[in-house]
Amino acid sequence: MKGMTLRGSMSLASIGLVSLLAGCSNLDVLDPKGSVGMAERSLIAVSTWAMLIVVIPVIALTLIFAWRYRASNKSAEYRPKWAHSTGIEIAVWLIPSLIILFLAVLTWKSTHELDPYRPLESQVKPINVEVVALDWKWLFIYPDLGIATVNQLEFPVGTPVNFNITSDSVMNSFFIPQLGGQIYAMAGMQTRLHLIADEAGDYAGESANFSGKGFSDMKFRAIASSPEEFNAWVAKVRASQDNLDMNRYNVVSQPGEKAPVTYFSSVDPKLFHNIIARYNNGNVMDMKDDANCKTKG
């Protein structure tokens, strides 16, 4: 009876595991469309293979030892007083130490190369976007173009995008899996992120930090288009009859689920600054600058 119960439990666990894996068929992080995302995928792959150098031999040796020294194998050498092996000690300490050293160097190098505050090198002039995380929607402000949108982000392919990110609610996380990078949005703080799309496409954007009941639908579309298509889109947004001043923003920022895409043909140029400053007595604090100040202090 106990054996049947155990087999039944294992079968249910297997079915549950397969079901979970079936829900992960779209692994956007492993299908990057930008240089930052490609570098992050490479980092994941290298780190995984480095750790498998230990994991695979350990699993294999566990199975080999269990088979070789099973109770029914009378030919296995029995050495009850065995206590030390220089060769085993060298392998057990040297290989993991070399892997840790390799991962440490890799981490140091990639941390600086993939610093989200580091501008991307490009001959193309970047486009600036100010991002505000709300309940439960995303507001995108284009300060150089004087327009704004809700839940839709568009930019030219091959053009670096400089994001300034904040929140006018609880802490959130801005994430476009296929372009790379994930960075937090916090009220009263400003964080930065630099991304680029090397291929035209319609990419999923999402909140990567639980922020309440509307979190599951806090999604947006990140569209990388040709320069001509982008200019046409800007003209479409400017044709909107809706303007985003502080009074209109107070309505937009109210909590709401599954917010539709909304265009604003004009925007208060100080809106992003005012959203941050309302939490800091009129001052705007950059997250990296704040960390540096705490370190020095």
SULURGI-V415948 format. One record per residue. N is the residue number from 0. RES is the residue in one small letter. SS is DSSP state (a for helix, b for strand, c for the rest). PHI is phi in whole degrees, -180 to 180 (NA if undefined). Layout:
N,RES,SS,PHI + N,RES,SS,PHI
//
This chain:
0,m,c,NA + 1,k,a,-63 + 2,g,a,-63 + 3,m,a,-65 + 4,t,a,-64 + 5,l,a,-64 + 6,r,a,-64 + 7,g,a,-65 + 8,s,a,-65 + 9,m,a,-66 + 10,s,a,-65 + 11,l,a,-63 + 12,a,a,-64 + 13,s,a,-65 + 14,i,a,-62 + 15,g,a,-63 + 16,l,a,-66 + 17,v,a,-62 + 18,s,a,-63 + 19,l,a,-64 + 20,l,a,-67 + 21,a,a,-65 + 22,g,c,-77 + 23,c,c,-110 + 24,s,c,-68 + 25,n,c,-98 + 26,l,c,-91 + 27,d,a,-61 + 28,v,a,-62 + 29,l,a,-92 + 30,d,c,-130 + 31,p,c,-71 + 32,k,c,-125 + 33,g,c,-146 + 34,s,a,-63 + 35,v,a,-67 + 36,g,a,-62 + 37,m,a,-65 + 38,a,a,-66 + 39,e,a,-70 + 40,r,a,-64 + 41,s,a,-62 + 42,l,a,-63 + 43,i,a,-62 + 44,a,a,-65 + 45,v,a,-63 + 46,s,a,-63 + 47,t,a,-65 + 48,w,a,-64 + 49,a,a,-63 + 50,m,a,-73 + 51,l,a,-68 + 52,i,a,-60 + 53,v,a,-92 + 54,v,a,-63 + 55,i,a,-63 + 56,p,a,-60 + 57,v,a,-64 + 58,i,a,-63 + 59,a,a,-63 + 60,l,a,-65 + 61,t,a,-60 + 62,l,a,-68 + 63,i,a,-63 + 64,f,a,-63 + 65,a,a,-62 + 66,w,a,-77 + 67,r,a,-68 + 68,y,c,-106 + 69,r,c,-67 + 70,a,c,-63 + 71,s,c,-83 + 72,n,c,-89 + 73,k,c,-78 + 74,s,c,-87 + 75,a,c,-68 + 76,e,c,-70 + 77,y,c,-104 + 78,r,c,-131 + 79,p,c,-67 + 80,k,c,-100 + 81,w,c,-65 + 82,a,c,-139 + 83,h,c,-152 + 84,s,c,-146 + 85,t,a,-62 + 86,g,a,-61 + 87,i,a,-65 + 88,e,a,-61 + 89,i,a,-63 + 90,a,a,-65 + 91,v,a,-65 + 92,w,a,-95 + 93,l,a,-71 + 94,i,a,-62 + 95,p,a,-61 + 96,s,a,-64 + 97,l,a,-66 + 98,i,a,-66 + 99,i,a,-62 + 100,l,a,-63 + 101,f,a,-61 + 102,l,a,-67 + 103,a,a,-65 + 104,v,a,-64 + 105,l,a,-62 + 106,t,a,-65 + 107,w,a,-60 + 108,k,a,-67 + 109,s,a,-70 + 110,t,a,-61 + 111,h,a,-79 + 112,e,a,-68 + 113,l,c,-106 + 114,d,c,-57 + 115,p,c,-63 + 116,y,c,-87 + 117,r,c,-86 + 118,p,c,-62 + 119,l,c,-82 + 120,e,c,-80 + 121,s,c,-163 + 122,q,c,-81 + 123,v,c,-91 + 124,k,c,-64 + 125,p,c,-72 + 126,i,b,-111 + 127,n,b,-100 + 128,v,b,-135 + 129,e,b,-101 + 130,v,b,-114 + 131,v,b,-124 + 132,a,b,-85 + 133,l,c,-121 + 134,d,c,-100 + 135,w,c,-126 + 136,k,c,-155 + 137,w,b,-118 + 138,l,b,-108 + 139,f,b,-116 + 140,i,b,-113 + 141,y,b,-104 + 142,p,c,-63 + 143,d,c,-78 + 144,l,c,-103 + 145,g,c,72 + 146,i,b,-127 + 147,a,b,-152 + 148,t,b,-142 + 149,v,b,-118 + 150,n,c,63 + 151,q,b,-147 + 152,l,b,-124 + 153,e,b,-130 + 154,f,b,-158 + 155,p,b,-72 + 156,v,c,-66 + 157,g,c,76 + 158,t,c,-112 + 159,p,c,-62 + 160,v,b,-117 + 161,n,b,-97 + 162,f,b,-99 + 163,n,b,-112 + 164,i,b,-125 + 165,t,b,-147 + 166,s,b,-135 + 167,d,c,-113 + 168,s,c,-155 + 169,v,c,-72 + 170,m,c,-62 + 171,n,b,-136 + 172,s,b,-144 + 173,f,b,-91 + 174,f,b,-151 + 175,i,c,-120 + 176,p,c,-52 + 177,q,c,-79 + 178,l,c,-103 + 179,g,c,97 + 180,g,c,79 + 181,q,b,-150 + 182,i,b,-141 + 183,y,b,-78 + 184,a,b,-116 + 185,m,c,-131 + 186,a,b,-62 + 187,g,c,79 + 188,m,b,-125 + 189,q,b,-125 + 190,t,b,-111 + 191,r,b,-129 + 192,l,b,-155 + 193,h,b,-125 + 194,l,b,-133 + 195,i,c,-152 + 196,a,c,-106 + 197,d,c,-88 + 198,e,c,-131 + 199,a,c,-68 + 200,g,b,173 + 201,d,b,-112 + 202,y,b,-106 + 203,a,b,-79 + 204,g,b,-121 + 205,e,b,-156 + 206,s,b,-92 + 207,a,c,-107 + 208,n,c,-141 + 209,f,c,-58 + 210,s,c,-139 + 211,g,c,121 + 212,k,c,-66 + 213,g,c,-93 + 214,f,a,-58 + 215,s,a,-64 + 216,d,a,-107 + 217,m,c,-86 + 218,k,b,-124 + 219,f,b,-148 + 220,r,b,-108 + 221,a,b,-108 + 222,i,b,-109 + 223,a,b,-97 + 224,s,b,-125 + 225,s,c,-69 + 226,p,a,-55 + 227,e,a,-67 + 228,e,a,-66 + 229,f,a,-66 + 230,n,a,-62 + 231,a,a,-66 + 232,w,a,-65 + 233,v,a,-60 + 234,a,a,-63 + 235,k,a,-65 + 236,v,a,-65 + 237,r,a,-68 + 238,a,c,-82 + 239,s,c,-66 + 240,q,c,-90 + 241,d,c,-96 + 242,n,b,-116 + 243,l,b,-112 + 244,d,c,-103 + 245,m,a,-65 + 246,n,a,-66 + 247,r,a,-67 + 248,y,a,-63 + 249,n,a,-61 + 250,v,a,-80 + 251,v,a,-61 + 252,s,c,-78 + 253,q,c,-66 + 254,p,c,-56 + 255,g,c,-166 + 256,e,c,-102 + 257,k,c,53 + 258,a,c,-66 + 259,p,c,-75 + 260,v,c,-66 + 261,t,b,-132 + 262,y,b,-112 + 263,f,b,-127 + 264,s,c,-74 + 265,s,b,-148 + 266,v,b,-146 + 267,d,c,-59 + 268,p,c,-62 + 269,k,c,-102 + 270,l,a,-61 + 271,f,a,-61 + 272,h,a,-60 + 273,n,a,-68 + 274,i,a,-64 + 275,i,a,-72 + 276,a,a,-67 + 277,r,c,-64 + 278,y,c,-98 + 279,n,c,-129 + 280,n,c,54 + 281,g,c,91 + 282,n,c,-102 + 283,v,c,-107 + 284,m,b,-113 + 285,d,b,-82 + 286,m,a,-58 + 287,k,a,-70 + 288,d,a,-65 + 289,d,a,-65 + 290,a,a,-64 + 291,n,a,-64 + 292,c,a,-64 + 293,k,a,-67 + 294,t,a,-65 + 295,k,a,-67 + 296,g,c,-70
//
